[in-house]
Amino acid sequence: MAASRSQEPQRPPLPQPEYPAIATFVDQASKPEVEALFADLRDGLGAMKGPRAEQARKVTKAIERTEELLSHLLQVREKIASNRKGKR
């Protein structure tokens, strides 16, 4: 029994992306594509009035945050690519 305790348990493999289209987009997108991704949705939300206007504002804030995160991912991807080129 002591031998089995000293062995590290096998870890399950990392999960695969559940949304391969999003993962592919993040891997290949350019900055203008990220900016244009939510443009139509943002325009539609800006036109909402009445009781749904508050929900539209919340969704707009979520979209802005998502765009920030995608932009950050693009910056990191570019930095990694430049580091790889620099090492060669």
N, C-alpha and C positions, 0 to 999 in steps of 0.2 A: 504494500500500500504506500509506503514511503516513496517509492520510485514514481508512482503515478502523481503524487503531489508535487514533486520537483519539476515535472514536465509542464511546460506552458500549455494551456488549453489552446486548441486551434481556433483561430478567429474566423468568423464567416467572411466570405469575400465582400468587398465593398459593393453597395447597391448600384445598379445601373440607373442612369437617368430615366425617370418615368416619362419625361417629356422630351423625346429625342429631337423634335423639331426646334424646341427652345434651345437645347444644348448646341445643336448645329448652328442656329442663328448666332448665338453668343460666340461660337468659335470662328465664324466667318464674317460677321457684320462689320461694317465700317461706321464711322461716326455719323455721317448723313443718314445712313439706314436706321440707326438707332433713333435719331431725331425724328425721322419720318414715320417710325413704327406706330406711334400713338397719336399722330397729328389729327387724323379724321375723328378718332374717338374723343380727343380733347375738344375739338371744335363742336361736336355734337353735345358734349356735356356743358360747354359754355353757353349754349343756346337754351338750356333747360330753365324753366321758370316754374313758379308755384311751389307746391309741397315737395317736389323732387329736387329742388335747387340745392337744398342742404346736403342731400345725398350726393349730388353731382359735385359739390365742392369737396367732399370727403374723397370721392373717387379721383378727382383731379389731383388732390394732394398725394394720393397713393401712386398715381401715374408719374408725378414729378419725382417721387422717391425712387420708383423703379427705373426711370431714366437716369437718375444720378448713379444708381448701382450699376446699371449696364455701362454707363460711361466709365465708371471706375474699373470695371472688368476689362474694357477695351484698353485703358491705360496700362493696366497690369499686363495684359497680353502683349502690348507693344514693348513694354519694358523687358519682359522675358525674351521676346524675339531679338531685341537689340543686344541683350546679354549673351544670347547664344551666338550671335554673329561676332561679337567681340571676342569670344573665347576661341574662335576658329582662326 
